[in-house]
Amino acid sequence: MASRAIWKGQLRLSLVSIPIEIHSARNSGARVSFRQIHRPSGKPVHYQKVVQGVGPVESDDILKGYATDGDEYILLEKDEIDAIKLETKKTFELVQFVEATEIAPIWFDRPYYVVPTDELAEDAYRVVRDALRQTGKAGLGQLTMRGKEYLCAVRPCGDGLLMETLHYEKDIRSADPLFSGIEDEASDEELLGVATQLIEKKTAPFDASAFEDNYATALRDLIDRKMKSKKTPRAKASDDRGGGEAENVVDLMDALKKSLKTSKSGNGRKSSPGRSRKKAS
């Protein structure tokens, strides 16, 4: 199945704008998924939203509730939440650069492939890719998508660019309470030497194909055997489903030279508090 872009717009580096598409790097269809089936009838199990003492309720009668410390919920209307959602911008600007190795793995969330939309965009795309590769840097910026704002890092990946969403600072729990009880003493020299030799002996280039999800393989084998067997119980499947064009790249060399003259060195810009938001209808 062909990959479908989840975001289209411009990757901007100062005065240089590159038409791009962003695709998920995760293959969600690779894992086996199940549907719950009612054994006596052989029909799929559905879930209803119910209220204790009331029974099933309509979706239109459901509000968002925020639990407080005072054993109560602060109720929010859907329109109130929609009113503060950010409009999806068509520009993803790299506002700061850091050493790629400086971002610890704990900050990474989801990976995405960044690709140029056409041949005209490829030249500028390759320049950004090669510049990041040569400097060993990752570009940082914020991407607005589906009403939310994501902190993202962009770095080279093979012949292209990889964008990874990052957690915000408040999303990460401090490790101090968990690690504080571990003594900060030097390891036994002899044991450390043996451990180091073992690590060196087992060191090899990373190759994901060398590892296999044995549970997933066994599960698919089980399903294949069950499908071939005439004794396997089956249930009838019924239809129970519920109901910019990019701008041309500006002259690359001219834009890069102008960017060097106008850009400030050091930290990236902080987001303006007056950013665009959807108006409540």
RODO-2510 file (C-alpha; in nm, 4 decimals, decimal comma):
residues 281
     n   res          X          Y          Z
     1     m     0,0000     0,0000     0,0000
     2     a     0,1370     0,3408    -0,0992
     3     s     0,2281     0,5735     0,1837
     4     r    -0,0029     0,8711     0,2317
     5     a     0,1310     1,2039     0,3552
     6     i     0,0016     1,3142     0,6949
     7     w     0,1216     1,6738     0,6465
     8     k     0,2107     1,8888     0,3451
     9     g     0,3727     2,2299     0,3521
    10     q     0,7057     2,4106     0,3590
    11     l     1,0279     2,3237     0,5393
    12     r     1,1857     2,6636     0,6022
    13     l     1,5475     2,7433     0,6797
    14     s     1,5580     3,1197     0,7213
    15     l     1,4757     3,2536     0,3712
    16     v     1,4792     2,9123     0,2037
    17     s     1,1414     2,7340     0,1733
    18     i     1,1260     2,3752     0,0517
    19     p     0,7945     2,2093    -0,0418
    20     i     0,7764     1,8834     0,1544
    21     e     0,5521     1,5993     0,2630
    22     i     0,5729     1,4187     0,5955
    23     h     0,5012     1,0447     0,6127
    24     s     0,4862     0,8162     0,9145
    25     a     0,7972     0,5974     0,9438
    26     r     0,6110     0,3326     1,1431
    27     n     0,4481     0,0352     0,9722
    28     s     0,1273     0,0003     1,1722
    29     g     0,0022    -0,2866     0,9565
    30     a     0,2942    -0,5123     1,0450
    31     r     0,1416    -0,6324     1,3724
    32     v    -0,1435    -0,8777     1,4120
    33     s    -0,4662    -0,7265     1,5425
    34     f    -0,7774    -0,9024     1,6705
    35     r    -1,1478    -0,8311     1,6956
    36     q    -1,3426    -0,9598     1,9963
    37     i    -1,6157    -1,2086     1,8963
    38     h    -1,9172    -1,3248     2,1009
    39     r    -1,8771    -1,7051     2,1116
    40     p    -2,2495    -1,8083     2,1173
    41     s    -2,3562    -1,5822     1,8274
    42     g    -2,0275    -1,5445     1,6406
    43     k    -2,0849    -1,1690     1,6092
    44     p    -1,8350    -0,8860     1,6804
    45     v    -1,8505    -0,7281     2,0248
    46     h    -1,9362    -0,3555     2,0341
    47     y    -1,8821    -0,1127     2,3167
    48     q    -2,1395     0,1313     2,4463
    49     k    -2,0844     0,4428     2,6541
    50     v    -2,2930     0,3999     2,9675
    51     v    -2,3541     0,5944     3,2879
    52     q    -2,4143     0,4140     3,6152
    53     g    -2,7835     0,4325     3,7022
    54     v    -2,8678     0,5827     3,3619
    55     g    -2,7590     0,3288     3,1014
    56     p    -2,6423     0,3976     2,7432
    57     v    -2,5938     0,7673     2,6604
    58     e    -2,5674     0,9721     2,3402
    59     s    -2,2285     1,1086     2,2311
    60     d    -2,3758     1,4607     2,2138
    61     d    -2,4475     1,4465     2,5882
    62     i    -2,0854     1,3724     2,6822
    63     l    -1,8503     1,6487     2,8024
    64     k    -1,4794     1,6495     2,8841
    65     g    -1,4191     1,6421     3,2590
    66     y    -1,0930     1,7391     3,4315
    67     a    -1,0519     1,5729     3,7725
    68     t    -0,9461     1,8136     4,0507
    69     d    -0,7969     1,7445     4,3923
    70     g    -1,1320     1,8368     4,5461
    71     d    -1,3056     1,5180     4,4269
    72     e    -1,4933     1,6931     4,1475
    73     y    -1,4708     1,7446     3,7701
    74     i    -1,4279     2,0715     3,5842
    75     l    -1,6560     2,0375     3,2816
    76     l    -1,5470     2,1685     2,9412
    77     e    -1,7611     2,2033     2,6298
    78     k    -1,6282     2,0727     2,2975
    79     d    -1,6531     2,4231     2,1490
    80     e    -1,4364     2,5612     2,4298
    81     i    -1,1617     2,3086     2,3539
    82     d    -1,1905     2,3584     1,9765
    83     a    -1,1567     2,7355     2,0254
    84     i    -0,8026     2,7033     2,1621
    85     k    -0,6783     2,4521     1,9063
    86     l    -0,4015     2,5899     1,6891
    87     e    -0,4625     2,6330     1,3201
    88     t    -0,2586     2,3962     1,1074
    89     k     0,0189     2,6061     0,9607
    90     k     0,1772     2,5128     0,6331
    91     t     0,5295     2,6069     0,7404
    92     f     0,7701     2,4036     0,9529
    93     e     1,0620     2,6321     1,0342
    94     l     1,3977     2,5148     1,1694
    95     v     1,4774     2,7799     1,4287
    96     q     1,7719     2,6229     1,6133
    97     f     2,0425     2,3606     1,5622
    98     v     2,2063     2,1313     1,8178
    99     e     2,4531     1,8469     1,8098
   100     a     2,2559     1,5410     1,6974
   101     t     2,4075     1,3335     1,9796
   102     e     2,3050     1,5958     2,2355
   103     i     1,9395     1,4862     2,2299
   104     a     1,9059     1,1879     2,4644
   105     p     1,6865     0,8957     2,3478
   106     i     1,4345     0,9649     2,6249
   107     w     1,3174     1,2803     2,4420
   108     f     1,2213     1,1046     2,1160
   109     d     0,8584     1,0111     2,0552
   110     r     0,7580     0,9208     1,6962
   111     p     0,9595     0,9044     1,3699
   112     y     0,8507     1,0482     1,0341
   113     y     1,0081     1,0657     0,6890
   114     v     1,0418     1,4104     0,5308
   115     v     1,0443     1,4056     0,1481
   116     p     1,0471     1,6787    -0,1199
   117     t     0,7204     1,7129    -0,3099
   118     d     0,8750     1,7451    -0,6570
   119     e     1,2020     1,7568    -0,8514
   120     l     1,2203     2,1347    -0,8194
   121     a     1,2430     2,1005    -0,4406
   122     e     1,5084     1,8273    -0,4441
   123     d     1,8118     2,0548    -0,4910
   124     a     1,7361     2,2649    -0,1824
   125     y     1,6332     1,9511     0,0081
   126     r     1,9707     1,7867    -0,0628
   127     v     2,1581     2,1004     0,0461
   128     v     1,9837     2,0994     0,3849
   129     r     2,0381     1,7246     0,4235
   130     d     2,4087     1,7444     0,3378
   131     a     2,4626     2,0513     0,5569
   132     l     2,3137     1,8692     0,8561
   133     r     2,5188     1,5610     0,7741
   134     q     2,8426     1,7586     0,7412
   135     t     2,7932     1,9516     1,0638
   136     g     2,6542     1,6600     1,2648
   137     k     2,3637     1,8801     1,3730
   138     a     1,9900     1,8303     1,4122
   139     g     1,7437     2,1078     1,3316
   140     l     1,4731     2,1978     1,5851
   141     g     1,1353     2,3531     1,5214
   142     q     0,7670     2,3321     1,6093
   143     l     0,5093     2,1784     1,3771
   144     t     0,1367     2,2485     1,4056
   145     m    -0,0749     1,9503     1,3080
   146     r    -0,4269     1,8318     1,3981
   147     g    -0,4764     2,1311     1,6256
   148     k    -0,1681     2,0584     1,8382
   149     e     0,1875     2,1859     1,8368
   150     y     0,4748     1,9382     1,8265
   151     l     0,8409     1,9948     1,9085
   152     c     1,0419     1,8253     1,6329
   153     a     1,4011     1,7401     1,5445
   154     v     1,5193     1,6870     1,1848
   155     r     1,8363     1,5002     1,0926
   156     p     1,9770     1,3045     0,7953
   157     c     1,8575     0,9487     0,7419
   158     g     2,0038     0,7569     0,4486
   159     d     1,9346     0,9603     0,1349
   160     g     1,6719     1,1731     0,3038
   161     l     1,5635     1,3473     0,6222
   162     l     1,4075     1,2002     0,9349
   163     m     1,1817     1,4096     1,1560
   164     e     1,1155     1,2906     1,5097
   165     t     0,8623     1,4445     1,7433
   166     l     1,0096     1,5185     2,0844
   167     h     0,8526     1,5223     2,4274
   168     y     0,8231     1,8602     2,5958
   169     e     1,0102     1,9112     2,9230
   170     k     0,6967     1,8666     3,1343
   171     d     0,6266     1,5305     2,9677
   172     i     0,9384     1,3646     3,1106
   173     r     0,9448     1,2423     3,4695
   174     s     1,2616     1,3147     3,6663
   175     a     1,4764     1,0069     3,7267
   176     d     1,6280     1,1439     4,0486
   177     p     1,3779     0,9828     4,2894
   178     l     1,4404     0,6454     4,1228
   179     f     1,8183     0,6636     4,0821
   180     s     1,9048     0,8538     4,4012
   181     g     1,9371     0,5327     4,6044
   182     i     2,2025     0,3863     4,3719
   183     e     2,5437     0,4408     4,5274
   184     d     2,7820     0,6514     4,3202
   185     e     3,0878     0,4444     4,3970
   186     a     3,3541     0,3175     4,1597
   187     s     3,2962    -0,0333     4,0226
   188     d     3,5307    -0,3193     4,1045
   189     e     3,8209    -0,2895     3,8582
   190     e     3,8402    -0,6627     3,7796
   191     l     3,4660    -0,6961     3,7230
   192     l     3,4654    -0,3772     3,5158
   193     g     3,7444    -0,5161     3,2981
   194     v     3,5548    -0,8402     3,2308
   195     a     3,2341    -0,6505     3,1504
   196     t     3,4226    -0,4170     2,9150
   197     q     3,5823    -0,7099     2,7302
   198     l     3,2430    -0,8775     2,6936
   199     i     3,0926    -0,5594     2,5479
   200     e     3,3808    -0,5196     2,3037
   201     k     3,3512    -0,8852     2,1974
   202     k     2,9795    -0,8489     2,1211
   203     t     3,0064    -0,5086     1,9517
   204     a     2,8889    -0,4981     1,5872
   205     p     2,7256    -0,2498     1,3466
   206     f     2,3563    -0,1990     1,4160
   207     d     2,1357    -0,4178     1,1963
   208     a     1,7671    -0,4331     1,2885
   209     s     1,7138    -0,7319     1,0573
   210     a     1,9282    -0,9421     1,2930
   211     f     1,6467    -0,9339     1,5493
   212     e     1,3055    -1,0939     1,5122
   213     d     0,9837    -1,0579     1,7084
   214     n     0,9485    -1,4261     1,7993
   215     y     0,6039    -1,3814     1,9542
   216     a     0,4680    -1,2133     1,6388
   217     t     0,6164    -1,4914     1,4236
   218     a     0,4629    -1,7647     1,6412
   219     l     0,1282    -1,5825     1,6375
   220     r     0,1230    -1,5628     1,2570
   221     d     0,2190    -1,9317     1,2351
   222     l    -0,0705    -2,0158     1,4663
   223     i    -0,3126    -1,8141     1,2522
   224     d    -0,1843    -1,9793     0,9338
   225     r    -0,2349    -2,3264     1,0828
   226     k    -0,5836    -2,2365     1,2040
   227     m    -0,6771    -2,0993     0,8607
   228     k    -0,5708    -2,4247     0,6911
   229     s    -0,7579    -2,6448     0,9359
   230     k    -1,1223    -2,7308     0,8582
   231     k    -1,1815    -2,7894     1,2300
   232     t    -1,1155    -2,4254     1,3171
   233     p    -1,4339    -2,2483     1,4390
   234     r    -1,5270    -1,9517     1,2206
   235     a    -1,7627    -1,6541     1,2395
   236     k    -1,9238    -1,4675     0,9498
   237     a    -1,7808    -1,1200     0,8987
   238     s    -2,0579    -0,8622     0,8654
   239     d    -2,0403    -0,4981     0,7594
   240     d    -2,0554    -0,3419     1,1050
   241     r    -1,8467    -0,0356     1,0373
   242     g    -1,9497     0,2968     1,1823
   243     g    -1,9910     0,5762     1,0076
   244     g    -0,1359     2,4218    -0,1121
   245     e     0,0045     2,3794    -0,3811
   246     a     0,3598     2,4548    -0,2598
   247     e     0,5400     2,7680    -0,3610
   248     n     0,8466     2,7466    -0,5812
   249     v     1,1834     2,7339    -0,4098
   250     v     1,3483     3,0757    -0,4075
   251     d     1,6948     3,1121    -0,5522
   252     l     1,8876     2,8924    -0,3108
   253     m     2,2302     3,0526    -0,3091
   254     d     2,0891     3,4056    -0,2820
   255     a     1,8558     3,3041    -0,0016
   256     l     2,1317     3,1300     0,1948
   257     k     2,3612     3,4310     0,1664
   258     k     2,0866     3,6681     0,2782
   259     s     2,0039     3,4342     0,5660
   260     l     2,3639     3,4482     0,6905
   261     k     2,3500     3,8302     0,6960
   262     t     2,0135     3,8593     0,8677
   263     s     2,0099     3,5629     1,1075
   264     k     2,1272     3,5952     1,4648
   265     s     2,3705     3,3369     1,5983
   266     g     2,2882     3,1241     1,9032
   267     n     1,9511     3,0258     2,0365
   268     g     1,6413     2,9820     1,8255
   269     r     1,3407     3,2103     1,8546
   270     k     1,0907     3,1664     2,1270
   271     s     0,7326     3,1158     2,0215
   272     s     0,5227     3,4294     2,0180
   273     p     0,2359     3,4287     2,2674
   274     g     0,0143     3,5845     2,0021
   275     r     0,0123     3,2877     1,7706
   276     s    -0,2815     3,2177     1,5445
   277     r    -0,5693     3,0178     1,6896
   278     k    -0,9052     2,9020     1,5624
   279     k    -1,1962     3,1222     1,6544
   280     a    -1,4873     2,9652     1,8309
   281     s    -1,7855     2,9313     1,6007
***
